[in-house]
Amino acid sequence: MLNEYIYLDNASITRLDERVLEEMKKYFFKNYAIPTSESGYSMGIESREALDKIREKIANSLGASKEEFIFTSGNTESSNIALKSVVMAANLKNDLLSNSESSKEKNSVHIIVSKIEDFSVLNTAKTLEKMGFGVKYLDVDSEGLISPENLKESISDETIIVSIQHANQEIGTIQDIKTIGKICKEKNVIFHTDATHSFVRVPIDIKKIDVDLISVSAHTIHGPAGVGGLYIRKGTPISKWMDGGFQEYNLRAGTENIPGAAGFAKAVELITEKENSKLLKMRDHLINRILTEIPQTVLNGHPNHRTPHNVNITFEFVEGESITLHLDMRGFAVSTGSACFSKSLDPSHVILGIGGNPERAHGSVRLTFGRFNNMEEINAVADALATVVENLRKISPLSK
């Protein structure tokens, strides 16, 4: 059954599941006390016990212990903590900040990220670079994958941390983080991965992968916005992120968002293999229909190693912004890599990163699915796309 308005931008944010909201309510209206120690009052003790169980549930989904997981406001904060706090810890260890030649010595602290990271990682790296730290931006191939050999060659004695995303936010390409982690471990370098767009959609088990830090978020899995987390492997050198109290194992001060954390844990619990299989079938069906029924189209990202809910297509001779606006008028919400559609004047850095030109970036459209989408909606947007692209090409000066 078709909804009145079909939302296909689930990589940006997902609709909250009603069951998640019900789980959150008890911590707004019943058990709303600040978590306290065992010497505190009973309601605070109950909050502490609840938060411990919530934390453990999410940590276990990664194969981790609850002591290795802290709550944050989302993936942006998690990735900022991962990079900046590790660099800060390395800086403090070497006492570089107190040295009169600190800016010179800062360059000996080296960071590696890929060119197609989400802005939470990419702009954090750029900020650190402006502060005088060395940053290497790794190239990716035409499908969005880094070269393990290039990574190995790029790691030096000064490299402190490597940050390579598990899955790309635009094109859905999944990196081989097992191989990346193995390389980092052999080189004795900390490895962080942003798993915002793969968490519980693609299996991650820290017992099988040498990863030290993992950023995750609730807003992409039908959980509440404004809450996320960071997995920190025991023994990883990291400095406190926010000064204040001693919350989150004395790494992030501030009053705990227990309702948000509870909603996050419930969202994790509700993701099933059956649901992920359903998304995968919809993804492959839509890709097949677009590539076979609409000429002069290009699939962006890896054809197989991609998240189960991501389709990113470039439609030649048409602006992605125009497609998006025409689909919106027909009742579909999708996103685009067109510069005009974003607050930035630059075309998608991801499409450019995989070797595409500005025209390919401007013509790209991303469709991402979630729990509340169905195959009927996928067929409806495929039909709409065929009509919209055909009509726009008729009036496009690029197709003449």
JOMOMO-V927641 format. One record per residue. N is the residue number from 1. RES is the residue in one small letter. PHI is phi as a letter, one per 20 degrees, with the letter a starting at -180 (none if undefined). PSI is psi as a letter, one per 30 degrees, with the letter a starting at -180 (NA if undefined). D_CENTER is the distance of its C-alpha to the mean C-alpha in Angstrom with 2 decimals. Layout:
BEGIN
n: [N | N]
res: [RES | RES]
phi: [PHI | PHI]
psi: [PSI | PSI]
d_center: [D_CENTER | D_CENTER]
END
This chain:
BEGIN
n: [1 | 2 | 3 | 4 | 5 | 6 | 7 | 8 | 9 | 10 | 11 | 12 | 13 | 14 | 15 | 16 | 17 | 18 | 19 | 20 | 21 | 22 | 23 | 24 | 25 | 26 | 27 | 28 | 29 | 30 | 31 | 32 | 33 | 34 | 35 | 36 | 37 | 38 | 39 | 40 | 41 | 42 | 43 | 44 | 45 | 46 | 47 | 48 | 49 | 50 | 51 | 52 | 53 | 54 | 55 | 56 | 57 | 58 | 59 | 60 | 61 | 62 | 63 | 64 | 65 | 66 | 67 | 68 | 69 | 70 | 71 | 72 | 73 | 74 | 75 | 76 | 77 | 78 | 79 | 80 | 81 | 82 | 83 | 84 | 85 | 86 | 87 | 88 | 89 | 90 | 91 | 92 | 93 | 94 | 95 | 96 | 97 | 98 | 99 | 100 | 101 | 102 | 103 | 104 | 105 | 106 | 107 | 108 | 109 | 110 | 111 | 112 | 113 | 114 | 115 | 116 | 117 | 118 | 119 | 120 | 121 | 122 | 123 | 124 | 125 | 126 | 127 | 128 | 129 | 130 | 131 | 132 | 133 | 134 | 135 | 136 | 137 | 138 | 139 | 140 | 141 | 142 | 143 | 144 | 145 | 146 | 147 | 148 | 149 | 150 | 151 | 152 | 153 | 154 | 155 | 156 | 157 | 158 | 159 | 160 | 161 | 162 | 163 | 164 | 165 | 166 | 167 | 168 | 169 | 170 | 171 | 172 | 173 | 174 | 175 | 176 | 177 | 178 | 179 | 180 | 181 | 182 | 183 | 184 | 185 | 186 | 187 | 188 | 189 | 190 | 191 | 192 | 193 | 194 | 195 | 196 | 197 | 198 | 199 | 200 | 201 | 202 | 203 | 204 | 205 | 206 | 207 | 208 | 209 | 210 | 211 | 212 | 213 | 214 | 215 | 216 | 217 | 218 | 219 | 220 | 221 | 222 | 223 | 224 | 225 | 226 | 227 | 228 | 229 | 230 | 231 | 232 | 233 | 234 | 235 | 236 | 237 | 238 | 239 | 240 | 241 | 242 | 243 | 244 | 245 | 246 | 247 | 248 | 249 | 250 | 251 | 252 | 253 | 254 | 255 | 256 | 257 | 258 | 259 | 260 | 261 | 262 | 263 | 264 | 265 | 266 | 267 | 268 | 269 | 270 | 271 | 272 | 273 | 274 | 275 | 276 | 277 | 278 | 279 | 280 | 281 | 282 | 283 | 284 | 285 | 286 | 287 | 288 | 289 | 290 | 291 | 292 | 293 | 294 | 295 | 296 | 297 | 298 | 299 | 300 | 301 | 302 | 303 | 304 | 305 | 306 | 307 | 308 | 309 | 310 | 311 | 312 | 313 | 314 | 315 | 316 | 317 | 318 | 319 | 320 | 321 | 322 | 323 | 324 | 325 | 326 | 327 | 328 | 329 | 330 | 331 | 332 | 333 | 334 | 335 | 336 | 337 | 338 | 339 | 340 | 341 | 342 | 343 | 344 | 345 | 346 | 347 | 348 | 349 | 350 | 351 | 352 | 353 | 354 | 355 | 356 | 357 | 358 | 359 | 360 | 361 | 362 | 363 | 364 | 365 | 366 | 367 | 368 | 369 | 370 | 371 | 372 | 373 | 374 | 375 | 376 | 377 | 378 | 379 | 380 | 381 | 382 | 383 | 384 | 385 | 386 | 387 | 388 | 389 | 390 | 391 | 392 | 393 | 394 | 395 | 396 | 397 | 398 | 399 | 400]
res: [m | l | n | e | y | i | y | l | d | n | a | s | i | t | r | l | d | e | r | v | l | e | e | m | k | k | y | f | f | k | n | y | a | i | p | t | s | e | s | g | y | s | m | g | i | e | s | r | e | a | l | d | k | i | r | e | k | i | a | n | s | l | g | a | s | k | e | e | f | i | f | t | s | g | n | t | e | s | s | n | i | a | l | k | s | v | v | m | a | a | n | l | k | n | d | l | l | s | n | s | e | s | s | k | e | k | n | s | v | h | i | i | v | s | k | i | e | d | f | s | v | l | n | t | a | k | t | l | e | k | m | g | f | g | v | k | y | l | d | v | d | s | e | g | l | i | s | p | e | n | l | k | e | s | i | s | d | e | t | i | i | v | s | i | q | h | a | n | q | e | i | g | t | i | q | d | i | k | t | i | g | k | i | c | k | e | k | n | v | i | f | h | t | d | a | t | h | s | f | v | r | v | p | i | d | i | k | k | i | d | v | d | l | i | s | v | s | a | h | t | i | h | g | p | a | g | v | g | g | l | y | i | r | k | g | t | p | i | s | k | w | m | d | g | g | f | q | e | y | n | l | r | a | g | t | e | n | i | p | g | a | a | g | f | a | k | a | v | e | l | i | t | e | k | e | n | s | k | l | l | k | m | r | d | h | l | i | n | r | i | l | t | e | i | p | q | t | v | l | n | g | h | p | n | h | r | t | p | h | n | v | n | i | t | f | e | f | v | e | g | e | s | i | t | l | h | l | d | m | r | g | f | a | v | s | t | g | s | a | c | f | s | k | s | l | d | p | s | h | v | i | l | g | i | g | g | n | p | e | r | a | h | g | s | v | r | l | t | f | g | r | f | n | n | m | e | e | i | n | a | v | a | d | a | l | a | t | v | v | e | n | l | r | k | i | s | p | l | s | k]
phi: [none | e | f | f | c | d | e | c | c | f | f | e | a | d | f | f | f | g | f | f | f | f | f | f | g | f | e | e | d | d | d | d | f | f | g | c | f | f | e | e | f | f | f | f | f | f | f | f | f | f | f | f | f | f | f | f | f | f | g | f | f | d | n | d | e | f | f | d | c | d | e | c | e | q | f | f | f | g | f | f | f | g | f | f | f | f | f | f | f | f | f | f | g | e | l | f | f | e | e | f | d | g | f | f | f | g | f | f | e | d | c | c | c | e | f | d | f | f | f | f | e | f | f | f | f | f | f | f | f | f | f | o | e | f | c | d | d | f | f | c | e | f | d | n | e | f | e | g | f | f | f | g | f | e | f | d | f | e | f | e | b | d | c | c | f | f | c | f | f | d | d | m | f | d | e | e | f | f | f | f | f | f | f | f | f | f | e | l | d | f | d | d | c | e | d | g | e | c | g | m | e | c | g | c | c | f | f | d | c | e | c | d | b | c | e | c | b | e | f | e | c | m | d | f | f | n | b | b | a | c | e | c | f | g | n | f | f | b | e | f | e | c | e | q | e | d | f | l | l | m | d | b | f | p | f | f | e | f | g | f | f | f | f | f | f | f | f | f | f | e | f | c | f | f | f | f | f | f | f | f | f | f | f | f | f | f | g | f | f | f | f | e | d | d | f | l | c | c | f | e | o | f | f | d | e | b | f | f | c | d | c | c | c | e | d | f | m | c | f | f | f | f | f | g | f | f | f | f | f | e | n | c | d | c | c | b | e | f | f | f | e | d | f | e | e | e | f | g | f | f | f | f | f | e | n | f | e | g | f | f | f | f | e | e | c | d | c | c | d | b | g | e | e | b | f | f | f | f | f | f | f | f | f | f | f | g | f | f | f | f | f | f | f | f | d | e | f | f | e | f]
psi: [k | k | l | e | k | j | j | h | h | f | f | e | l | l | k | k | k | e | f | e | e | e | e | e | e | f | f | e | f | d | i | g | l | k | k | l | l | f | g | a | l | e | e | e | e | e | e | e | e | e | e | e | e | e | e | e | e | e | e | f | f | f | g | l | l | f | f | g | k | k | k | a | f | a | e | e | e | e | e | e | e | e | e | e | e | e | e | e | e | e | e | e | e | f | h | e | f | f | k | f | h | e | e | e | f | e | f | f | j | k | k | k | l | l | f | g | l | l | f | e | e | e | f | e | e | e | e | e | e | f | f | g | k | k | k | k | j | k | l | l | a | f | g | g | k | l | k | e | e | e | e | e | f | f | k | a | f | f | k | e | k | k | j | k | l | e | k | k | f | e | f | g | k | k | l | i | f | e | e | e | e | e | e | e | e | e | g | h | k | k | k | k | k | j | g | e | g | f | k | g | e | k | k | k | j | f | f | f | k | i | k | f | k | k | k | l | l | f | f | g | h | g | a | k | l | g | k | a | l | k | k | j | k | k | f | k | j | k | l | k | e | k | l | b | a | g | l | h | h | h | f | j | l | l | k | k | i | e | e | e | e | e | e | e | e | e | e | e | e | f | k | l | e | e | e | e | e | e | e | e | e | e | e | e | e | e | e | e | e | e | f | f | f | j | l | h | l | k | k | k | l | k | f | e | i | l | l | f | g | k | k | j | k | k | j | k | g | k | k | e | e | e | e | e | e | e | e | e | f | g | g | k | j | l | l | l | g | k | e | f | f | l | f | l | f | k | l | k | f | e | e | e | f | g | g | l | l | e | e | e | e | f | g | k | k | k | k | k | l | a | e | g | l | l | e | e | e | e | e | e | e | e | e | e | e | e | e | e | e | e | e | e | f | e | g | k | f | f | g | NA]
d_center: [30.36 | 28.83 | 27.41 | 28.80 | 25.48 | 22.81 | 19.20 | 17.00 | 13.95 | 11.95 | 8.55 | 9.52 | 10.96 | 13.11 | 16.73 | 17.62 | 19.62 | 23.16 | 23.34 | 20.51 | 22.54 | 25.66 | 24.23 | 23.26 | 26.73 | 28.66 | 26.94 | 27.77 | 31.38 | 32.62 | 31.01 | 29.74 | 31.23 | 29.61 | 29.11 | 32.20 | 33.73 | 36.37 | 39.01 | 37.61 | 38.52 | 37.74 | 35.18 | 33.12 | 33.52 | 32.30 | 29.15 | 28.60 | 29.18 | 26.85 | 23.98 | 24.68 | 24.56 | 21.33 | 19.69 | 21.30 | 20.04 | 16.33 | 17.15 | 19.25 | 16.54 | 15.28 | 18.95 | 19.13 | 21.70 | 21.30 | 22.45 | 19.35 | 16.89 | 16.78 | 15.56 | 13.97 | 13.47 | 9.69 | 6.58 | 8.64 | 11.58 | 10.30 | 9.43 | 12.70 | 14.53 | 13.57 | 14.87 | 17.54 | 18.99 | 19.39 | 21.04 | 23.11 | 24.25 | 25.31 | 27.05 | 28.90 | 29.92 | 31.48 | 32.84 | 31.79 | 31.53 | 35.19 | 36.39 | 38.23 | 36.46 | 32.97 | 31.42 | 32.95 | 31.84 | 28.26 | 27.89 | 28.57 | 25.20 | 22.94 | 19.15 | 17.48 | 14.20 | 13.69 | 14.62 | 11.69 | 8.85 | 6.87 | 9.62 | 8.66 | 9.61 | 11.97 | 13.97 | 14.24 | 15.74 | 17.96 | 19.18 | 20.11 | 21.80 | 23.84 | 24.88 | 26.43 | 24.09 | 23.81 | 20.63 | 20.41 | 18.08 | 18.05 | 18.88 | 17.46 | 19.75 | 20.28 | 17.77 | 14.93 | 15.80 | 16.88 | 20.41 | 20.95 | 24.36 | 23.10 | 20.82 | 23.86 | 26.09 | 23.86 | 23.83 | 26.86 | 28.66 | 26.97 | 23.36 | 21.79 | 18.10 | 15.96 | 12.22 | 10.86 | 7.39 | 7.97 | 7.02 | 7.08 | 5.98 | 9.78 | 11.79 | 10.03 | 11.69 | 11.32 | 12.54 | 15.45 | 14.15 | 17.49 | 19.47 | 17.41 | 17.83 | 21.49 | 22.07 | 20.66 | 22.81 | 25.81 | 25.43 | 24.95 | 21.74 | 18.82 | 15.62 | 12.15 | 8.99 | 5.32 | 5.03 | 2.80 | 4.22 | 7.12 | 8.29 | 11.90 | 11.69 | 12.27 | 14.46 | 13.71 | 16.90 | 17.36 | 21.04 | 20.63 | 18.07 | 18.87 | 15.71 | 16.40 | 13.25 | 10.00 | 7.43 | 6.86 | 7.50 | 10.35 | 10.09 | 8.36 | 11.10 | 14.13 | 14.20 | 15.13 | 13.35 | 13.71 | 13.09 | 10.63 | 11.59 | 11.97 | 13.83 | 16.60 | 19.02 | 22.59 | 24.30 | 21.39 | 22.96 | 21.09 | 22.66 | 22.60 | 20.09 | 22.08 | 25.84 | 27.72 | 28.23 | 27.39 | 24.58 | 21.68 | 23.93 | 24.95 | 21.59 | 20.46 | 23.41 | 23.65 | 24.59 | 22.37 | 20.69 | 22.14 | 21.91 | 18.17 | 17.83 | 20.22 | 18.32 | 15.09 | 17.33 | 19.04 | 15.98 | 15.17 | 18.87 | 19.07 | 16.73 | 19.25 | 19.80 | 21.99 | 19.37 | 16.99 | 20.16 | 20.98 | 17.73 | 18.39 | 21.94 | 21.05 | 18.70 | 21.51 | 24.15 | 22.69 | 22.10 | 25.65 | 27.19 | 25.76 | 26.65 | 30.07 | 31.09 | 29.87 | 31.24 | 29.71 | 26.07 | 23.47 | 20.46 | 17.55 | 15.59 | 16.98 | 19.40 | 18.82 | 15.89 | 13.27 | 11.38 | 14.21 | 13.33 | 12.74 | 15.76 | 15.98 | 19.63 | 21.73 | 25.06 | 27.61 | 29.97 | 28.02 | 25.69 | 22.37 | 23.10 | 26.40 | 24.99 | 22.49 | 25.36 | 27.78 | 25.49 | 25.01 | 28.80 | 28.94 | 26.61 | 23.21 | 19.95 | 17.80 | 16.04 | 17.12 | 16.63 | 20.02 | 20.60 | 22.91 | 20.33 | 18.13 | 19.41 | 19.36 | 22.32 | 20.56 | 19.49 | 16.03 | 15.45 | 13.61 | 16.77 | 18.97 | 17.24 | 18.15 | 21.65 | 21.84 | 24.12 | 23.66 | 25.38 | 22.92 | 20.03 | 22.12 | 22.87 | 19.41 | 18.28 | 15.08 | 15.82 | 13.41 | 15.12 | 15.20 | 17.88 | 20.30 | 20.63 | 23.44 | 25.13 | 27.60 | 25.00 | 23.61 | 27.18 | 27.79 | 25.01 | 26.19 | 29.69 | 28.67 | 26.82 | 29.93 | 32.14 | 30.06 | 29.50 | 33.19 | 34.39 | 32.30 | 33.45 | 37.04 | 36.83 | 34.57 | 36.57 | 34.11 | 35.35 | 39.00]
END
